[in-house]
Amino acid sequence: MGLTQLTLLGISSVVGTGIFFVLGTAVPKAGPGVVLSFVVAAVVAGLAALCYVELAGAIPVAGSTYSYTYASLGEGAAYLVAWCLILEYGVAVSTVAVSWGQYLSELTDALFGFTLPDGISQPPGAGGLVNVPALVVVLLCSLLLARGTRESARLNAVMVCVKLGVLVLFLAVAFTAFRSGNFADFAPHGASGIGAAASAVFFSYVGFDTVATASEEVENPRRTIPLALLLTLGAVTVLYILVSLAAVGAQPTGRFGAQANAGEAVLAEILRDVTGAGWPVVLLSAGAVVSIFSVVLVTLYGQTRILFSMARDGLVPEVFRRVDRKRHTPVGNTWIVGAAVGALAAFVPLQYLADLTSMGTLVAFVAVAAAVVVLRRIAPDAPRPYKVPLYPVVPVVSALSCLYLAWLLPGVTWLLFGGWLVVAAVLYLTFGRRHSALRERTGADEPERAEADLATTPVRA
């Protein structure tokens, strides 16, 4: 993949269901100040991106945050961070796959006058028995990924153009009804409301780090990955701020919460009110169906590459690193991940999964910031095409800002996340340490950190 395809991969991973539904939950918390909430979330993501850019140039291998943590903080920390990434990618895929079935049902209603029965379009606990559309979309994406990266990247580029076109259409229509009076009470709940909304909208930025997981399949990764990261985040941030401005300008803030509680598609309802026609529902639903499909595709891609790196280091079973000779892809890895994520999407209620996705991502970003500091100390002469500016201020502020947003997440999210890490620690102690590739090479009682020479780090191919 080149720079254009990799940037489109990143944009596709980020611009998913978040922007289609998050305003319904964020606007009641921040009011018109939700625009600043997007800015706050973008700053946090941007600081993390700067750290990613340095590490992507210094360690251009598959695995992203996992690889960076392994090279700097050691095997045990890298294993826990990898489980944070599994939470981020796997849970995010399940969440958006469930939404795919809901938007598909809305689209069929608008076009043909019928909806899918709740029994086969909702998970247990939400009025259904099994979410068949969610399972289908995950398996379809798994099939595409198993066929090969090039084919998946080409299809993904088409889907990115479609969903960006739908959002541009929303902006063009919504701005015609812009009313500055909707911004009069800009921050009804003060700074705390803006911060709480920033934690909510952060889910919309999850996924840009997928770019770094593709380093072994792109041309000139030391140059391409840093540029793709910055281009992805810049494009998405501008788009989100414009969408939030257009939405709040076109509709009083008091209506957002009511629409979300009623299960309505906020952006589609805004277009319906502005135009007085039903065609916006069709376009928004179709755009959401395409958007969610592309998010499932690229997020599954990132998940399989994390497990590929872990298998290469002996921390998960070898099946996750076997590459098909014809397709040059980890076919077994792809289908195992697809089956697990598909089952989660089909059978498990997903009320808290958006917050869990944000939690896993924020903790992973803290690890990235720490990796920058540690690698500057243990490998000061390693080649770095790009260096974080204002070092060490930027990585420190990045870590603190991520912890701030995580602190604002609900208490139940912290409890679930703690349980997830306990499970990860048990699996590491019972399997990972015993099969560690680094342990086998060194013969040491404890896997040691690769401190002096990054070329000997086990994450290198």
N, C-alpha and C positions, 0 to 999 in steps of 0.2 A: 504493500500500500504506500502511496505517496502522501504529501502534505494535505492535498485537497480531500482525499478519501478519509484520512485519519481525522481531520477536523470535522468532517460530516459525521463520522462515527461518534465523536465526542458530543456534538450538538444533538445528534439523535438520542444519545444516552441520557442527556440532561432534559431536553424539551419533551416531556412526556405528560403523564396524567397530572402532574403537579400543578401546572399553570391552568389546566382545565377545571380543577376543583378547589384549589387551595384558597382562593379569594373568599369563598363562602365561609371558611373557618377563620381566616386571618383578619378580615375587615371588621368583624364584631369585636375583636380584641384591640385593634389599633385605630379604627375609624379610617379617615382619609390618610392618616399617618402610615398606613400600610405601604405607601410608596417608600417611606424611609426604612420600613422593615425589610423590603427587598434590597435596599442599599446596604443595610447592616449585614444581611446574610451574604450579599455579594462581596463585601469587604472581607468577611471571615473566609469565604471561599477563595477570594483573591490572594490573601496572605498565604493560605495553604498552597495555592497554585504556584506562587513564587518558590516555595520550598520544593514542591514537586519538580519544577523546572530544573533547579540545581541538581537534584538527585537523579532525575531522568537522564541528564547529560553525563553524570559521573558513573551511574550504574545502569546502562542501557540493556536491561534484561527483562524477561517476562516476570510478572509477579507484583509489580507496582509497590505498594506500601509494604507488603510482606518482604520483598527483596531488600528494600531499603532498611527495614528494621533488622533483618537478619545480618546485614553487613555492618550494622552499627551497634545494636543493643543486644545481639546474641540470639540463639536459637529459641530459648524459652519465651522471650518477649515476642519474637517474630511469630511463634505459633499462636499466641493469644491474639495478636493483631490480625493474623490470618482469619481467625474465627470472627473477629469484628467485621472483616471484609465479607466473610460468608454470610453473616447476618445482614450486612448492607446489600449485597447483591441478591442473595437468595430470597430474602423477605421482600425486597423491592420488586423483584420479578413476580412473586406471588400476589403482591398488592395490586400491581398494574394489570396482571392477568385477570384478576377478578373484575376490575373496572372495565376491561375489554368486553366481557360478556354483557355488562350493564349498558354500555354504549351501543353494542351491537343490537340489543333488544330495542333501544330507543330509535335506532336507525330503521329497523324493520317496521316499527310502529309508524314512523313518519312516512315511509315509502309505500308500505303495503297494508297498513292498518292492523297489524297483529304484533304481539309481543311474545317473547319466549317465556314459557311457564317458569314460575319461580323455582319449582322443584328441580329443574335442570339448569338454571341460570344463576342460582344463589348458593352459597355454601351453607352447611348446617349451622344453625344458630341465627341465620338471617332469612329464614323462610324457605330454605331449600334443602335438598338431599345431597346433591352433588353439582358442582359448577362445571358442567360439560364444556361450555365455551372457553373457560379459563384453561382447562386441561388441553383442549384442542390447540389453542394458540401457543402454548408452551411446547407441545410436541411438534408442531409445524416449524417453529423456530429452531428446535433441536435438529430437525431434519436438514434445514438449510445450513446450519453450522457444521453438521457432519459431512455435508457435501463439499465444503471447502470455504476458506476465508475469502477468496477473491469473489466467488459468486455472491456470498453474503454481503460483502462490502458494496457491490454494484447495486443490489436490490435496496440496500440501506440508503444509498445516495438518492435514489428515486423517492423513497418514503420521506426523507428529510425535506426535500423540495415540496412535497405535497402538504405536509403539516405546517411548514413555515408559510406556505401560501395561504392556508386557512387562517392563521393568526394575523397575517398582513391584511386579509379581508376584514377581520374583526376590527383591526385598528382603523381602517379606512371608513368603515360604517360608524363605529362608536364615536369617533372624534367629531362626526357631524352633529352629534347631540351633546357635545361637551358643555357643561355648565360649571362655571367657576364657583358658584354658590355652594356646590356639593363639598367644597373643601373648607367651608367656613369654620366648623369645629374640627380643626385639623387633628388634634390628639386628645380625644375625650378622656382617655385613661392614662395620659401622661407617658413618660419615658418607659415605665414598666409595661404598658400596653404595647408599645412599639417593640420592646424587647421580646415579649411573649409571642407576638406575631412573627418576629424574625425567626424564632425557633420553629414556628409552624411552617413558614414558607421555605425554610432551609431544605426541606424535602425536595423542593423544586430544583435545587442545585445539585442534588446527589447524582453522581455518575460521571462527572467530568474526568475523574481519575481513571476511568476505563481506558483513556488514551494511553496511559503509562503501562497498561498491562499488555499492549500489543507491540512492545519494542523489538521482539525477535522476528516480527513479520512485516516490518516497514523498512523503507529505503533510508539509509543514513540516519539512524535513530538519534544520534547525539544532536543533530540539528532539527530533525522533523518533529520529535516529540515535544521539546520545549515550545516551538512555534505553534504546534497544534493545541497545546494546553492553553496558551494565552489567547489564541484566536477563538477557541471554544468558549472560554469564560467571558471574554469581551462581548461576543455576539449574543450570548444568552442573557447577560446582564442588561444590555440595552433593550432587548426584546421584552424582558419581564417588566422593566420600569415603564416602558411604553404601554404595555397591556394593562398594568395597574392604574396608570394615569387615565387611560381611555375608559376603563371600566368604572372607576369611581366618578369620573367626570360625567358619564352618561347615566348613572343611576345613584339615587340616594343611598347612603351607607346602611340605613336601617333595613333595607330589603335583602341584603346579602345573606344575613343569618337565616332569615325565613326561607329563602330559596334553598339554602344548603340543608336545612332541617326537613324540607319537603322532598329532598332527593332530586331537585331540579339541577340541570346543567346551567350554571350561572352565566357563562359567556353566551350560550345559546339564547337564554331568556333575555339578556340585554339586547341582543340583535333583534329578537322578536318584537320587543317593546319599541325599539327605535324605528324599525321598518314597518311594523304592523303586518308582517307576512310570516309564513311558516317555513320558507326555504332556508332561513338561517339555521334552524334546528337540523335540517338534513345535512347542510355543509359542515356544521360543527361536529355533529355525530360522526359523519364520515371521516373528518379530519382526526377526531379522537380515536377512532378505530385504527386508522393508519398509524397515528402517533404511538399508541400503546403497543401495537405490533412491533414497531421499530425499537421501542424501549426494551421489550422482552428480548428481542434478538441480540442487541448489543450488550445488555446486562448479563444474559446467559453466557455470551462470549467472554466477558471479563471473569465470571465465576469459574469457568473451565480453565482459564489460564492461571488463576491463583492456585487451583488444585494441582495443575500441571507442575508448577514450581515447587509446591510442597512435596509432591511425589518424587521429584528429582532429588530432593534433599532427604528422602526416606521417611518423611513425617506422616504420610498417608499411604495407603496401599499402592503398589506399582501400577495397577490398572489405570490410574489417572495420568500416567505419563506415556503410555503406549500410543504411538503415532501410526496411523494407517499409511501403508507404503504408497497407495494410489492417490489418496486424497490429501496426504500430508497434514492431517488433523487428528487430534485425540478423540477418536470416535467413541470408544468406550466411556471415556470421561464425560463426553457431551451427553450421551444417552442416560448415564447414571444421574447426572445433575438434572437433566430434563425430567426424568421420572420423579425424582424427589421434589423438585419445585412444583411440578404439575400436580402431585398428590397434595401438597400443602395448599395450593390454590384451589383445588377441587373440593377438599373436605374440611378445611380448618377455617373457622371464623377469624377475621383479620382486623378486629377493631383497633388494636394498638400498634399495628405493624408499621405505619408511617413514622411514628415516633421512635420505634425501635430501629428503623432504618437510619434515621437521623442520628441516633445515639451511637450506633456502630460506626458511622462515617466520621462523626466528630472525634471519637476516640482514636480512630485511625489517623486523622489529621494531626492530632497531638503527637502521635508516634512519628509522623513525617517531620514535624518541626524539631523533635528531639534528635532524629537521625541526622539532620543537617548539622546541628551543634556537635554531636559526637563524631561524625565523619570529618569535620573540620579539624578535630583534635587528633584522631587516630590515623588519619590519612591526609595530611595537609598538602602533599604534593600530587595527589590524584588529579588527573585531567578534569577540568570543569569548564566546559564551553560557556556556561552562564553561572554567575554567583549571586546569591541573594543580596540585595542592596541593604545598607544600614545594618550589617551583621554586627552583633547578635540580636539587635532589637527586633527585627522582623520575625525570626522564628519564635522568639519569646512571646511577642504580642500575639502571634498566630496561635500558639498553644493556649494562652490565657483566654483569648476570644472564643476558641472552641469550647473550652471548659465552661465559660460563661453561658453560652447557648445550651450546653448540655445540662447545666444546673437549672435552667428554666423549664426543662422538660418535666412531665408529671412524675410523681413518686413511683407509680406502678411501673413506669418505663425503667426506672433505676432497678427495681426489684427483679424484673424479668431479665434485664441485662446482666445483673449479678449472677443469676442462676445460669445464664448462658455461659459466662466465663468459668463458673465452677465445673460445668460439663466439659469445657475445653481443657481445663487443667487436668481433670481425671484422664481424659483420652491421651493427653500428652505424656502423662506419667506411665500409663499402661501400655501405650503403643509407640508414640513418637520417639521418646528417648531410647527405647530399645532398638529401633530400626533406623536411627539417625545415620545418614551417610557420613556426616562429619565425625561422629563417634567411631565409626568403623575405620575411617582413614587414620585418625589420630591415635586410636586405642586409649583415649583418655577416659577417666571416670566421668568427667563433665564436659560436654561440648563447649569448646572455647570460641571466643569471638575472633573473627579475622580482622586483626587490628592494623597491621603494618602494610599489607599488600592486598588491595581489593581484587587483584587478579586471582588470588587463591580462595576467595570467598565462594562457598558452594553454590551460590545462586547463579554463578556464571556458567554459561553453556560450554 
